[in-house]
Amino acid sequence: MIFYFSGAGSNQYIAEQIAKVVGDDLVDLSEKMDSRDYTVISNTRPIVFIVPVYAGQIPNVVQDYIKRAIFTGNRFVYFVCAYSEVPPFSENYFRRLCWHKRLNYMGFGAIISSKKDAALHGDEIEKKEEENDSECTEQIAYLADRIRRRKSLTEVSPRKRFKWKLSELRKPKNLNTDEFYATETCMHCGRCVISCPLNNISIVNGRPVWGKQCTYCMECVDACPVKAIKYGKN
């Protein structure tokens, strides 16, 4: 069974491609979390979690779901993480999470996402997407084949592990949602509200307002048809 949590769409695409190779079912974690569905998950094949990395960590809502969910049957678990700027830094965290749930950790793979950090890098996104797409396709194919053959995913080298630990020190603890705003070009279409996987956006006096449950997926930015949603002064 393949679980995915996707904001701007990269992780859904990765999940769909891996599912084609592995031949397993897809489960949208955002739907599970919306309905607070923590029912027993029974599977005869390995479990795969495909999640994004925002500011150096997987979303807290995903961590919370895994901790609450009940797993039976096959207990081998893979993690595949998509990232834009900072790769996942803590393999030990995944190991501890699996140990806590009595799951057999099979490693994780990091894939460079073609969806760049739109809020922070603006037009720079489009310039790099094409070169990243080719590398992303190769990475997906490699990881999918390893998972299909039930092989452990390649672990990171000590040098990369050290680099990722440094990134943990730099990651922001919480995203300040007060920095989100819509410019005068806003069409009041409500697509940002619909696109948010955590239902964190509402319309107040005709303008979008962000709550405190933001997981930094930037789907609202990506979904806006007129690019009216911005983050921060710059």
Summary of the structure (lengths in Angstrom):
residues: 234
radius of gyration: 17.9
end to end distance: 41.5
largest distance: 53.9
contacts: 684
relative contact order: 0.15
helix: 40%
strand: 23%
